[in-house]
């Protein structure tokens, strides 16, 4: 885990934004279900003195988890059942006035290895999965919609817990590479930090103090359970049918839209969290491959390049393409500034060993000796590979070639 955290510090450098303006309004206030969250929050406030609904004075992970599940069973699901009964009595047309469906349920694991499909065994303090999944199949990373980290530690432990959340988010994107974004949070005792991760990096709301009233945390948890697939970052242009992925694409040079069925397991998947998210699938009939990637705005797309090279022998043939979504669209309503960038890189260490540069080698001098060891310098191509490409503006696209 520590090696992965250290890797994340470098990978996310310059891509982490904190105290983003408009976060709460966009994700928790504007959606149509927010009025139901407010109704539920008022009910919680009225019942918050009940023993099982009291937020723990000592916010240990196990106690906070029990409180979270009590909210789900005693208020959220119970109220929805009441709304459903009232709606049925008043008729189908009135149903939307009384309720919003609960799309997901809250879960956690008690030990490492209880969630499958990851690169290594993990233990999750909190996650959300869909309601309609079979209960006997255990947990899998492909079903995770939200990830939460619960800790008694103060916010001074931010970097360590944030990097841990980043590692978990990396697992989500590896298991679900077509996700546009993923919600997450860290609860430091009574200090709540809400996050969204996309392929351009993570960004968060200002820290929310829930010490006096956990009503806002209740609102967040209810919201996560009511969010639609699209609000959880799942692409509505892509359908999942058993072990197949279905996508429609434009045929070049015409207005025809063609449907393609893909194997659900990609044979190429980019592992970096902040990246173009390149993922390649094979069609069920093995005649085509489909490449999904986030393209950099202002650059010529692969679609245009393939159109130009359509008569070149040995080049992939473009069969279909589709632009799915832009990062600017996903982040619409949010304000990002350079002052919000959080530095995650470790402090640079000062080189104290004397060195002599000579030709294509670096000589390291030892104290009290004239002998020197040498090591070849990195070639230019190797150095070039260490350059991190800017990923702040991207567009999600699917291209198909033969």
Kinemage of the C-alpha trace (Angstrom):
@kinemage 1
@onewidth
@group {chain A} dominant
@subgroup {mainchain}
@vectorlist {calphas} color= white
{ca unk a 1} P 0.000 0.000 0.000
{ca unk a 2} L 2.774 2.474 0.908
{ca unk a 3} L 4.464 2.019 -2.470
{ca unk a 4} L 1.157 2.641 -4.240
{ca unk a 5} L 0.545 5.771 -2.174
{ca unk a 6} L 3.987 7.082 -3.051
{ca unk a 7} L 3.314 6.403 -6.723
{ca unk a 8} L 0.027 8.316 -6.454
{ca unk a 9} L 1.820 11.343 -5.010
{ca unk a 10} L 3.760 11.700 -8.248
{ca unk a 11} L 0.961 10.680 -10.612
{ca unk a 12} L -1.524 13.204 -9.206
{ca unk a 13} L 0.914 16.108 -9.002
{ca unk a 14} L -0.792 19.277 -10.275
{ca unk a 15} L -4.142 17.506 -10.781
{ca unk a 16} L -5.662 17.731 -7.266
{ca unk a 17} L -8.049 20.645 -6.645
{ca unk a 18} L -9.405 21.516 -3.198
{ca unk a 19} L -12.214 23.858 -2.078
{ca unk a 20} L -13.776 23.846 -5.553
{ca unk a 21} L -16.622 26.350 -5.842
{ca unk a 22} L -20.070 25.070 -6.832
{ca unk a 23} L -19.411 21.479 -5.695
{ca unk a 24} L -22.275 21.137 -3.203
{ca unk a 25} L -24.793 22.855 -5.475
{ca unk a 26} L -23.914 20.722 -8.513
{ca unk a 27} L -23.866 17.297 -6.889
{ca unk a 28} L -26.178 17.564 -3.867
{ca unk a 29} L -28.546 20.515 -4.330
{ca unk a 30} L -29.528 20.767 -8.008
{ca unk a 31} L -30.535 17.116 -8.720
{ca unk a 32} L -34.273 16.395 -8.694
{ca unk a 33} L -34.010 14.038 -5.716
{ca unk a 34} L -32.475 16.725 -3.456
{ca unk a 35} L -35.923 17.743 -2.146
{ca unk a 36} L -36.427 14.180 -0.902
{ca unk a 37} L -33.034 14.314 0.825
{ca unk a 38} L -34.137 17.503 2.587
{ca unk a 39} L -37.377 15.868 3.734
{ca unk a 40} L -35.432 12.876 5.064
{ca unk a 41} L -32.885 15.174 6.724
{ca unk a 42} L -35.672 16.918 8.627
{ca unk a 43} L -37.002 13.558 9.782
{ca unk a 44} L -33.524 12.587 10.934
{ca unk a 45} L -33.162 15.871 12.813
{ca unk a 46} L -36.464 15.242 14.603
{ca unk a 47} L -35.361 11.731 15.632
{ca unk a 48} L -31.641 12.361 16.185
{ca unk a 49} L -32.006 12.017 19.979
{ca unk a 50} L -32.999 8.343 19.612
{ca unk a 51} L -30.220 6.132 20.927
{ca unk a 52} L -29.463 4.249 17.705
{ca unk a 53} L -29.621 7.461 15.631
{ca unk a 54} L -27.215 9.480 17.776
{ca unk a 55} L -23.927 10.200 16.052
{ca unk a 56} L -21.247 8.507 18.203
{ca unk a 57} L -19.416 10.793 20.633
{ca unk a 58} L -16.287 8.758 20.018
{ca unk a 59} L -16.375 8.382 16.200
{ca unk a 60} L -14.579 5.045 15.924
{ca unk a 61} L -14.973 3.358 12.543
{ca unk a 62} L -17.195 0.501 13.796
{ca unk a 63} L -19.522 2.854 15.694
{ca unk a 64} L -19.851 5.267 12.778
{ca unk a 65} L -20.634 2.354 10.479
{ca unk a 66} L -23.427 1.137 12.793
{ca unk a 67} L -24.845 4.672 12.833
{ca unk a 68} L -24.744 4.823 9.018
{ca unk a 69} L -26.630 1.524 8.644
{ca unk a 70} L -29.182 2.607 11.260
{ca unk a 71} L -29.907 5.704 9.159
{ca unk a 72} L -30.451 3.537 6.100
{ca unk a 73} L -32.796 1.066 7.799
{ca unk a 74} L -34.647 3.328 10.248
{ca unk a 75} L -35.166 6.425 8.111
{ca unk a 76} L -34.203 6.159 4.433
{ca unk a 77} L -35.695 2.779 3.527
{ca unk a 78} L -38.483 3.045 6.095
{ca unk a 79} L -39.607 6.420 4.728
{ca unk a 80} L -39.510 5.206 1.140
{ca unk a 81} L -41.753 2.281 2.095
{ca unk a 82} L -44.182 4.763 3.663
{ca unk a 83} L -44.073 7.002 0.580
{ca unk a 84} L -44.686 4.007 -1.658
{ca unk a 85} L -47.756 2.986 0.346
{ca unk a 86} L -49.125 6.552 0.237
{ca unk a 87} L -48.475 6.787 -3.489
{ca unk a 88} L -50.270 3.506 -4.155
{ca unk a 89} L -53.270 4.724 -2.187
{ca unk a 90} L -53.396 8.039 -4.053
{ca unk a 91} L -52.697 6.581 -7.480
{ca unk a 92} L -49.773 6.203 -9.844
{ca unk a 93} L -49.825 9.855 -10.976
{ca unk a 94} L -49.071 11.051 -7.458
{ca unk a 95} L -46.143 8.722 -6.879
{ca unk a 96} L -43.386 11.163 -7.876
{ca unk a 97} L -44.666 13.649 -5.273
{ca unk a 98} L -44.049 11.167 -2.476
{ca unk a 99} L -40.863 9.335 -3.274
{ca unk a 100} L -37.665 8.907 -5.174
{ca unk a 101} L -36.429 5.372 -5.638
{ca unk a 102} L -33.471 4.088 -3.661
{ca unk a 103} L -31.017 2.903 -6.310
{ca unk a 104} L -28.209 1.595 -4.076
{ca unk a 105} L -27.279 0.216 -0.685
{ca unk a 106} L -24.391 0.880 1.712
{ca unk a 107} L -21.764 -1.796 2.384
{ca unk a 108} L -18.392 -2.355 4.023
{ca unk a 109} L -15.870 -5.154 4.437
{ca unk a 110} L -14.500 -6.479 7.715
{ca unk a 111} L -11.249 -7.929 6.389
{ca unk a 112} L -8.983 -7.890 3.373
{ca unk a 113} L -9.991 -10.150 0.499
{ca unk a 114} L -13.762 -9.732 0.925
{ca unk a 115} L -14.032 -7.726 -2.289
{ca unk a 116} L -12.963 -9.408 -5.529
{ca unk a 117} L -11.597 -8.157 -8.836
{ca unk a 118} L -8.850 -5.891 -7.487
{ca unk a 119} L -5.114 -5.851 -8.086
{ca unk a 120} L -4.515 -6.788 -4.439
{ca unk a 121} L -6.660 -7.536 -1.387
{ca unk a 122} L -8.310 -4.445 0.106
{ca unk a 123} L -10.558 -3.665 3.057
{ca unk a 124} L -13.145 -0.923 2.469
{ca unk a 125} L -14.636 1.127 5.312
{ca unk a 126} L -17.598 2.174 3.177
{ca unk a 127} L -18.883 1.719 -0.352
{ca unk a 128} L -22.122 1.908 -2.299
{ca unk a 129} L -23.373 -0.757 -4.711
{ca unk a 130} L -26.545 -1.182 -6.723
{ca unk a 131} L -29.656 -2.495 -5.017
{ca unk a 132} L -30.583 -4.981 -7.715
{ca unk a 133} L -27.433 -7.127 -7.568
{ca unk a 134} L -27.660 -10.726 -6.293
{ca unk a 135} L -26.813 -10.828 -2.580
{ca unk a 136} L -25.091 -14.216 -2.663
{ca unk a 137} L -22.340 -13.298 -5.118
{ca unk a 138} L -20.175 -11.403 -2.641
{ca unk a 139} L -18.617 -8.046 -3.441
{ca unk a 140} L -16.740 -7.056 -6.595
{ca unk a 141} L -14.932 -3.880 -7.631
{ca unk a 142} L -16.990 -3.726 -10.833
{ca unk a 143} L -20.089 -2.975 -8.697
{ca unk a 144} L -18.629 -0.195 -6.518
{ca unk a 145} L -20.242 3.223 -7.108
{ca unk a 146} L -18.961 5.300 -4.151
{ca unk a 147} L -15.956 4.821 -1.848
{ca unk a 148} L -15.685 6.264 1.662
{ca unk a 149} L -12.899 6.338 4.237
{ca unk a 150} L -13.816 6.475 7.961
{ca unk a 151} L -11.199 7.498 10.516
{ca unk a 152} L -10.897 9.061 13.979
{ca unk a 153} L -7.699 10.794 12.914
{ca unk a 154} L -7.707 14.591 12.596
{ca unk a 155} L -7.460 16.409 9.266
{ca unk a 156} L -3.699 16.688 9.806
{ca unk a 157} L -3.609 13.073 8.545
{ca unk a 158} L -5.176 14.278 5.282
{ca unk a 159} L -2.440 13.303 2.843
{ca unk a 160} L -2.140 9.702 4.044
{ca unk a 161} L -5.912 9.099 4.001
{ca unk a 162} L -6.357 10.926 0.708
{ca unk a 163} L -3.695 8.789 -0.994
{ca unk a 164} L -5.381 5.680 0.420
{ca unk a 165} L -8.670 6.828 -1.126
{ca unk a 166} L -6.805 7.385 -4.411
{ca unk a 167} L -5.569 3.782 -4.387
{ca unk a 168} L -9.157 2.562 -3.907
{ca unk a 169} L -10.372 4.821 -6.723
{ca unk a 170} L -7.696 3.374 -8.978
{ca unk a 171} L -9.191 -0.077 -8.323
{ca unk a 172} L -12.657 1.220 -9.288
{ca unk a 173} L -11.425 2.639 -12.594
{ca unk a 174} L -9.464 -0.534 -13.381
{ca unk a 175} L -12.564 -2.669 -12.814
{ca unk a 176} L -14.868 -0.134 -14.530
{ca unk a 177} L -12.661 1.658 -17.103
{ca unk a 178} L -15.617 3.306 -18.891
{ca unk a 179} L -16.688 5.220 -15.775
{ca unk a 180} L -16.719 8.995 -16.348
{ca unk a 181} L -16.201 9.827 -12.664
{ca unk a 182} L -16.595 8.339 -9.179
{ca unk a 183} L -17.826 9.918 -5.929
{ca unk a 184} L -15.924 9.465 -2.676
{ca unk a 185} L -15.460 10.960 0.775
{ca unk a 186} L -13.219 10.973 3.839
{ca unk a 187} L -14.697 11.413 7.312
{ca unk a 188} L -12.052 12.625 9.794
{ca unk a 189} L -14.008 12.193 13.033
{ca unk a 190} L -16.559 14.981 12.534
{ca unk a 191} L -14.839 16.655 9.567
{ca unk a 192} L -16.322 15.598 6.220
{ca unk a 193} L -14.496 15.972 2.921
{ca unk a 194} L -16.400 15.155 -0.301
{ca unk a 195} L -14.514 14.140 -3.452
{ca unk a 196} L -15.116 13.400 -7.119
{ca unk a 197} L -12.478 11.599 -9.197
{ca unk a 198} L -12.332 11.741 -12.988
{ca unk a 199} L -9.589 11.045 -15.526
{ca unk a 200} L -8.255 14.594 -15.202
{ca unk a 201} L -7.803 14.250 -11.452
{ca unk a 202} L -9.657 14.491 -8.114
{ca unk a 203} L -11.370 17.600 -6.742
{ca unk a 204} L -13.236 18.296 -3.522
{ca unk a 205} L -15.630 20.503 -1.587
{ca unk a 206} L -14.472 22.575 1.387
{ca unk a 207} L -14.381 20.567 4.617
{ca unk a 208} L -17.805 20.314 6.281
{ca unk a 209} L -17.957 20.288 10.089
{ca unk a 210} L -20.737 17.886 11.119
{ca unk a 211} L -19.907 18.057 14.837
{ca unk a 212} L -22.929 20.101 15.894
{ca unk a 213} L -25.362 18.442 13.489
{ca unk a 214} L -24.656 15.393 11.306
{ca unk a 215} L -27.668 16.400 9.167
{ca unk a 216} L -25.454 17.310 6.215
{ca unk a 217} L -23.694 13.937 6.311
{ca unk a 218} L -27.116 12.273 6.382
{ca unk a 219} L -28.072 14.312 3.285
{ca unk a 220} L -24.912 13.110 1.503
{ca unk a 221} L -25.485 9.433 2.331
{ca unk a 222} L -29.123 9.608 1.213
{ca unk a 223} L -28.023 11.360 -1.988
{ca unk a 224} L -25.503 8.625 -2.832
{ca unk a 225} L -28.281 6.046 -2.510
{ca unk a 226} L -30.692 8.011 -4.729
{ca unk a 227} L -28.276 8.942 -7.517
{ca unk a 228} L -28.954 7.482 -10.948
{ca unk a 229} L -26.316 5.568 -12.917
{ca unk a 230} L -25.529 8.737 -14.872
{ca unk a 231} L -25.114 10.706 -11.640
{ca unk a 232} L -22.685 8.002 -10.506
{ca unk a 233} L -20.592 8.564 -13.641
{ca unk a 234} L -21.832 5.597 -15.686
{ca unk a 235} L -22.066 6.320 -19.419
{ca unk a 236} L -25.716 6.253 -20.520
{ca unk a 237} L -24.613 5.732 -24.144
{ca unk a 238} L -23.302 2.276 -23.279
{ca unk a 239} L -25.529 -0.683 -22.402
{ca unk a 240} L -24.485 -3.772 -20.471
{ca unk a 241} L -26.194 -7.032 -21.409
{ca unk a 242} L -24.834 -9.986 -19.456
{ca unk a 243} L -21.216 -10.434 -20.551
{ca unk a 244} L -21.595 -8.023 -23.464
{ca unk a 245} L -21.176 -4.266 -23.871
{ca unk a 246} L -23.425 -2.637 -26.476
{ca unk a 247} L -22.517 0.684 -28.098
{ca unk a 248} L -23.806 2.560 -31.146
{ca unk a 249} L -21.417 4.468 -33.420
{ca unk a 250} L -21.516 6.635 -36.528
{ca unk a 251} L -20.398 5.082 -39.803
{ca unk a 252} L -17.891 7.448 -41.497
{ca unk a 253} L -19.244 9.306 -44.539
{ca unk a 254} L -22.911 8.666 -43.734
{ca unk a 255} L -25.656 9.321 -41.190
{ca unk a 256} L -25.978 5.608 -40.424
{ca unk a 257} L -25.714 4.539 -36.771
{ca unk a 258} L -24.437 0.991 -36.301
{ca unk a 259} L -24.645 -1.092 -33.118
{ca unk a 260} L -21.685 -3.182 -31.958
{ca unk a 261} L -21.491 -5.920 -29.319
{ca unk a 262} L -18.248 -6.149 -27.357
{ca unk a 263} L -16.665 -8.633 -24.989
{ca unk a 264} L -17.041 -7.169 -21.472
{ca unk a 265} L -13.381 -7.836 -20.614
{ca unk a 266} L -10.927 -5.405 -22.249
{ca unk a 267} L -7.635 -6.762 -23.562
{ca unk a 268} L -5.940 -3.368 -23.085
{ca unk a 269} L -6.634 -1.140 -20.078
{ca unk a 270} L -4.542 1.834 -18.939
{ca unk a 271} L -3.789 1.506 -15.232
{ca unk a 272} L -2.985 5.137 -14.375
{ca unk a 273} L -5.775 7.011 -12.604
{ca unk a 274} L -4.990 10.363 -14.241
{ca unk a 275} L -4.583 9.446 -17.885
{ca unk a 276} L -6.363 9.183 -21.223
{ca unk a 277} L -7.989 6.031 -19.849
{ca unk a 278} L -7.205 4.053 -22.997
{ca unk a 279} L -9.298 0.877 -23.009
{ca unk a 280} L -9.630 -1.530 -25.941
{ca unk a 281} L -12.298 -4.203 -26.362
{ca unk a 282} L -12.788 -6.927 -28.935
{ca unk a 283} L -16.132 -7.390 -30.657
{ca unk a 284} L -17.987 -10.599 -29.840
{ca unk a 285} L -17.425 -11.901 -33.376
{ca unk a 286} L -13.696 -11.015 -33.151
{ca unk a 287} L -13.881 -8.981 -36.375
{ca unk a 288} L -13.272 -5.570 -34.824
{ca unk a 289} L -11.676 -3.811 -31.904
{ca unk a 290} L -13.101 -0.733 -30.180
{ca unk a 291} L -10.853 1.814 -28.496
{ca unk a 292} L -12.159 4.191 -25.817
{ca unk a 293} L -9.988 7.112 -24.755
{ca unk a 294} L -10.091 10.690 -23.515
{ca unk a 295} L -8.620 12.917 -26.197
{ca unk a 296} L -6.768 16.132 -25.425
{ca unk a 297} L -8.663 19.216 -26.571
{ca unk a 298} L -6.925 21.136 -29.334
{ca unk a 299} L -5.182 18.034 -30.676
{ca unk a 300} L -6.123 16.191 -33.865
{ca unk a 301} L -8.256 13.182 -32.941
{ca unk a 302} L -7.365 9.627 -33.951
{ca unk a 303} L -10.636 9.539 -35.903
{ca unk a 304} L -9.461 12.377 -38.162
{ca unk a 305} L -6.039 10.788 -38.594
{ca unk a 306} L -7.601 7.441 -39.555
{ca unk a 307} L -9.861 9.195 -42.066
{ca unk a 308} L -6.813 10.794 -43.705
{ca unk a 309} L -4.945 7.471 -43.751
{ca unk a 310} L -7.895 5.380 -44.976
{ca unk a 311} L -6.104 4.271 -48.177
{ca unk a 312} L -2.751 3.554 -46.552
{ca unk a 313} L -1.831 -0.135 -46.677
{ca unk a 314} L -1.395 -1.665 -43.224
{ca unk a 315} L -3.348 1.020 -41.370
{ca unk a 316} L -6.386 0.205 -39.246
{ca unk a 317} L -9.665 0.782 -41.073
{ca unk a 318} L -12.142 3.113 -39.366
{ca unk a 319} L -15.541 1.402 -39.179
{ca unk a 320} L -17.321 3.660 -36.689
{ca unk a 321} L -16.761 6.402 -34.126
{ca unk a 322} L -18.539 8.477 -31.535
{ca unk a 323} L -17.747 11.411 -29.242
{ca unk a 324} L -19.341 10.598 -25.896
{ca unk a 325} L -18.676 13.410 -23.424
{ca unk a 326} L -16.276 16.239 -22.596
{ca unk a 327} L -14.597 16.796 -19.255
{ca unk a 328} L -15.713 20.428 -19.453
{ca unk a 329} L -19.320 19.185 -19.637
{ca unk a 330} L -18.844 16.870 -16.653
{ca unk a 331} L -17.335 19.744 -14.645
{ca unk a 332} L -19.836 22.372 -15.763
{ca unk a 333} L -20.920 24.646 -12.908
{ca unk a 334} L -17.657 24.198 -10.992
{ca unk a 335} L -14.957 26.837 -10.561
{ca unk a 336} L -11.298 25.792 -10.670
{ca unk a 337} L -8.371 28.141 -10.052
{ca unk a 338} L -4.636 27.624 -9.763
{ca unk a 339} L -4.836 28.591 -6.085
{ca unk a 340} L -6.933 25.457 -5.469
{ca unk a 341} L -4.188 23.076 -6.638
{ca unk a 342} L -2.961 20.852 -3.808
{ca unk a 343} L 0.688 19.834 -3.955
{ca unk a 344} L 1.048 16.068 -3.459
{ca unk a 345} L 4.683 15.667 -4.459
{ca unk a 346} L 7.158 14.858 -1.670
{ca unk a 347} L 9.742 17.536 -0.922
{ca unk a 348} L 12.787 17.267 -3.152
{ca unk a 349} L 15.849 15.868 -1.391
{ca unk a 350} L 19.042 17.882 -1.658
{ca unk a 351} L 21.854 15.975 -3.384
{ca unk a 352} L 24.773 15.915 -0.943
{ca unk a 353} L 27.050 13.423 -2.714
{ca unk a 354} L 29.749 15.206 -4.790
{ca unk a 355} L 29.464 14.412 -8.499
{ca unk a 356} L 31.515 15.081 -11.601
{ca unk a 357} L 29.800 15.255 -15.005
{ca unk a 358} L 32.020 13.833 -17.718
{ca unk a 359} L 30.894 12.951 -21.231
{ca unk a 360} L 28.035 10.451 -21.076
{ca unk a 361} L 28.643 9.389 -17.484
{ca unk a 362} L 28.076 10.651 -13.956
{ca unk a 363} L 30.905 10.033 -11.461
{ca unk a 364} L 30.046 9.795 -7.755
{ca unk a 365} L 33.039 10.748 -5.585
{ca unk a 366} L 33.597 9.121 -2.210
{ca unk a 367} L 35.149 10.973 0.703
{ca unk a 368} L 38.811 10.182 1.293
{ca unk a 369} L 39.369 8.389 -2.016
{ca unk a 370} L 40.166 9.356 -5.560
{ca unk a 371} L 38.258 6.426 -7.009
{ca unk a 372} L 34.903 7.061 -8.670
{ca unk a 373} L 32.015 4.913 -9.783
{ca unk a 374} L 30.244 5.766 -13.009
{ca unk a 375} L 26.804 5.175 -14.352
{ca unk a 376} L 25.446 5.803 -17.834
{ca unk a 377} L 23.118 8.755 -18.105
{ca unk a 378} L 19.597 8.174 -19.288
{ca unk a 379} L 19.183 8.434 -23.029
{ca unk a 380} L 16.927 11.171 -24.363
{ca unk a 381} L 14.020 8.776 -25.146
{ca unk a 382} L 14.140 7.462 -21.560
{ca unk a 383} L 14.062 10.982 -20.201
{ca unk a 384} L 11.187 11.865 -22.489
{ca unk a 385} L 9.115 9.048 -21.063
{ca unk a 386} L 9.355 10.678 -17.641
{ca unk a 387} L 7.559 13.808 -18.819
{ca unk a 388} L 3.982 14.000 -17.539
{ca unk a 389} L 1.511 15.116 -20.184
{ca unk a 390} L -1.044 17.745 -19.217
{ca unk a 391} L -4.456 16.110 -18.756
{ca unk a 392} L -6.627 18.962 -17.594
{ca unk a 393} L -8.922 19.040 -20.657
{ca unk a 394} L -10.094 15.845 -22.315
{ca unk a 395} L -12.982 14.437 -24.287
{ca unk a 396} L -14.274 10.875 -23.960
{ca unk a 397} L -14.476 9.176 -27.344
{ca unk a 398} L -14.939 5.723 -28.775
{ca unk a 399} L -13.200 4.758 -32.021
{ca unk a 400} L -13.460 1.518 -33.911
{ca unk a 401} L -10.896 0.008 -36.217
{ca unk a 402} L -10.250 -3.224 -38.027
